[in-house]
Amino acid sequence: MSNKPQSRSRLACFLLGTALLCILATAAAYKVGFAAMAAQANLNPERLRDYTFPVWQAHSPLQHGFLTFLTANGFAEKAAYANHATVYLWFMDALYHVQRIIPAATMRLTGASLAILATLLAAAFVVQQRLDARLSLSKLIVLALGFFYVATLPTYWIAVGRFNVDNGFIFVMPLLVMLSHYAANGEWRRRGFWFWAIALTLVMPMASALFACGMIVRIVAEGRLRARDAAAPVLLGVLAGLVYLEPVLVAKWLGFASENSTWAFRAGLDGDTTYFSNAANSLLSPYFRRPAYLVLVPVLIVLGQWLSRPRRATGASPDREAGNDWWFVAHMFSFYALTLLFWPQAVSIHPYLYDAVLVGPIATWIMITFARRPLGAYGFTVWSFCLAILIMFNLTSIAQAARCTQCAYPHWGLAGDRIG
């Protein structure tokens, strides 16, 4: 019992330190390029700020049904987009009201700041659960550099600065981390699991439905084919289906024509190769091009961690904590992996959305690996130097993206036309 207050105190200190690092990293990203990208993007019409929320202000809910309108004439022409969860839109509407009161606090800025803070705090929570009892200074430094690296990932800042301000994927990531933590521990009937499961469902029901599919894969893999084990994913899937269908049914009830994309189109089963050729290209060379190594660099860090891991003695059995880590990572990736399976064309068209739920899990995986493993003098030297270089790479990438006014991503390459 005496260790409980001490554990809570260490968690509070860890979360506070992570929040301070997040504030510093956000300020750095904002200063070097995000502010310029956001200023440019805010000049363009936005479907929430300019088309949807003004309709909400001017008309009764019985007329608009809390639906999204993609064009200025969408409401008048009875054409609505019903693929956003209503509760998530209420949250974005709250940010819109903040912007009306404080014009400098735009939806893009406040949304980005809140999402990255939530993501880092969620990652810090699961990392702290895996830390050694005695935390060395060298590991603290590497963890601090690691969190700063995660907080400055250009994948995140360019996507938020250049593309949809209603990007729900950035808010999915912290919820996915917390839900995966409780799911990995097998706490499928606990309040903690269902709190985060319901939160994820209200933000993006499709993410919950695919997460439930991932849970079923685990049940089959572990041979736990019992009704009580399958109850949780089935119930979560049903709940996700109801939340997903709510705006669709409201649109039909109010007589709005749907502007949602069809399942066949998102899956590529309509045969159209304009936006999609195969799942590998959807990941590495999507239709909306972004440099592949924005994904490959975090993967290389994971590979480097794996190659530098301590060798397990021959015949030693894996411990329970290692098994939990595996399922934690598997649950985090389930949303992206199953989306790539069922809707690869959606991933190809919207890498700036789906990269958040690909690179985010990789980044969290990196941090729990740093937390779990011992760190000697050699490891501290190599990793602190590598992370420092990667932080500079991140900030430089954000700065270059801000100056690339005719493109979304700068044309980074190993060779090209450069002065000097």
C-alpha positions, 0 to 999 in steps of 0.5 A, spaced: 500 500 500 505 504 501 508 504 494 501 506 491 502 514 493 509 513 491 507 510 484 502 516 483 507 521 484 512 518 479 506 518 474 504 525 476 511 528 475 512 524 469 506 526 465 508 533 468 515 533 465 512 530 458 507 536 458 512 541 458 516 537 453 510 537 449 509 545 450 516 546 448 516 542 442 509 545 439 512 552 440 518 550 436 514 547 430 509 553 431 515 558 430 519 554 425 513 553 420 507 551 422 504 558 423 506 559 416 503 553 414 496 554 418 496 562 416 496 559 408 491 554 409 486 558 413 486 563 407 482 557 404 475 555 405 474 550 410 468 545 410 467 546 418 468 553 419 465 556 413 460 551 410 457 547 416 458 551 423 455 557 420 449 553 418 448 550 425 448 557 427 443 560 423 438 554 423 435 549 427 438 542 429 431 539 426 433 542 419 441 541 419 441 534 423 448 536 425 451 534 419 457 536 415 456 540 408 462 540 403 460 546 399 457 553 401 450 551 397 450 544 400 445 545 405 440 549 400 441 543 395 440 538 401 447 535 400 450 533 406 456 529 408 455 524 414 461 520 415 463 524 421 461 522 428 456 527 431 459 528 438 466 529 434 463 535 430 460 538 437 467 538 440 470 541 433 464 546 434 466 548 441 473 549 438 470 554 433 466 558 438 473 559 441 476 561 435 470 566 434 472 569 441 479 569 440 481 569 433 488 567 434 486 561 437 484 558 430 481 551 430 487 548 426 492 551 432 488 549 438 486 542 435 493 541 433 496 543 440 490 539 444 491 533 439 499 532 440 498 534 448 493 528 448 498 523 444 504 525 448 500 524 455 497 517 453 504 515 450 507 517 457 502 514 461 504 507 458 511 508 458 511 510 465 508 503 466 514 500 463 519 504 467 524 500 471 523 502 479 530 506 479 530 511 473 537 513 471 539 520 468 541 517 462 535 514 460 531 520 462 535 524 457 534 519 452 526 519 454 526 526 453 529 526 447 524 521 444 518 525 446 521 531 443 522 527 437 515 524 437 512 531 438 516 534 432 514 529 427 513 532 420 508 527 418 503 530 424 505 537 423 504 538 415 498 534 415 495 538 420 498 545 417 496 543 410 490 539 410 483 538 413 482 542 419 477 537 421 482 531 421 479 526 427 485 522 426 489 526 430 484 525 436 484 518 434 491 516 436 491 518 444 485 514 444 488 508 441 494 508 445 489 508 452 484 503 449 490 498 447 493 499 453 487 496 457 486 491 451 493 488 452 492 487 459 486 483 458 481 488 462 476 487 457 470 488 462 473 493 466 471 500 466 478 503 464 477 499 457 470 501 456 471 508 458 476 509 452 472 504 448 466 509 448 471 515 447 474 512 441 467 510 438 464 517 439 470 520 435 471 515 430 466 509 430 470 506 424 476 506 428 472 502 434 469 497 429 476 495 426 479 495 433 474 490 435 476 486 429 483 486 432 480 483 438 477 477 435 483 476 431 487 476 438 481 471 441 482 466 435 490 467 436 490 465 443 485 460 442 480 463 447 474 461 443 469 462 448 462 466 449 465 471 454 471 473 451 467 474 444 462 478 448 466 485 449 469 485 441 462 484 439 458 489 443 464 494 441 462 493 434 455 493 435 456 500 439 460 502 433 455 501 428 450 504 431 454 511 432 456 510 425 449 509 422 446 515 426 448 521 422 447 517 416 440 515 418 439 522 420 441 525 413 436 520 410 430 522 415 431 529 413 432 528 406 439 530 404 442 526 399 449 523 401 456 525 399 459 519 402 464 515 398 462 508 396 465 502 399 467 499 393 470 506 391 474 506 398 476 499 397 478 499 390 473 494 387 470 499 383 476 497 378 478 505 377 486 505 377 486 513 377 487 513 385 490 506 387 493 501 384 495 496 390 496 496 397 503 497 397 503 503 393 497 505 398 503 505 404 509 507 400 507 511 394 500 514 395 496 518 390 497 524 394 505 523 394 509 524 401 516 522 402 516 515 403 521 516 409 517 520 413 514 513 415 521 509 414 525 513 418 521 511 425 521 504 422 528 504 422 529 506 429 524 500 431 529 496 427 535 499 430 532 498 437 531 490 435 538 489 433 541 492 439 536 488 444 539 484 449 540 477 447 535 472 451 538 466 454 537 460 450 531 456 452 528 462 456 521 463 455 518 470 454 515 473 460 508 476 461 510 483 460 513 482 453 507 478 451 503 484 453 507 489 449 506 485 443 499 485 444 499 493 446 503 494 439 498 489 435 492 493 438 495 500 436 496 497 429 489 494 428 486 500 425 491 502 420 492 494 418 485 493 417 483 499 413 489 497 409 486 491 408 479 493 407 479 500 404 486 501 401 484 506 396 482 511 402 489 510 405 492 512 398 488 518 397 488 520 404 495 519 407 495 525 410 490 522 415 492 515 415 499 517 417 497 519 424 495 512 426 501 509 422 506 513 425 503 514 431 503 507 433 510 506 431 513 512 435 509 509 441 512 503 440 519 506 440 518 510 447 516 503 450 522 500 448 526 505 450 522 505 457 523 497 457 530 496 456 536 497 460 541 503 457 548 502 457 554 507 456 554 505 448 546 505 447 546 512 451 551 515 446 548 512 440 541 514 441 542 521 444 546 523 438 541 519 433 535 522 436 538 529 436 539 529 429 532 526 428 529 532 432 533 537 427 531 533 421 524 534 423 524 541 425 528 543 418 522 539 414 517 543 418 520 549 416 521 547 408 514 545 408 512 552 410 516 555 404 513 550 399 507 554 397 506 550 391 506 543 394 504 540 400 510 536 402 517 539 400 521 535 395 526 532 399 531 527 396 538 524 396 540 528 390 537 534 387 538 541 385 541 545 390 545 551 391 552 549 394 
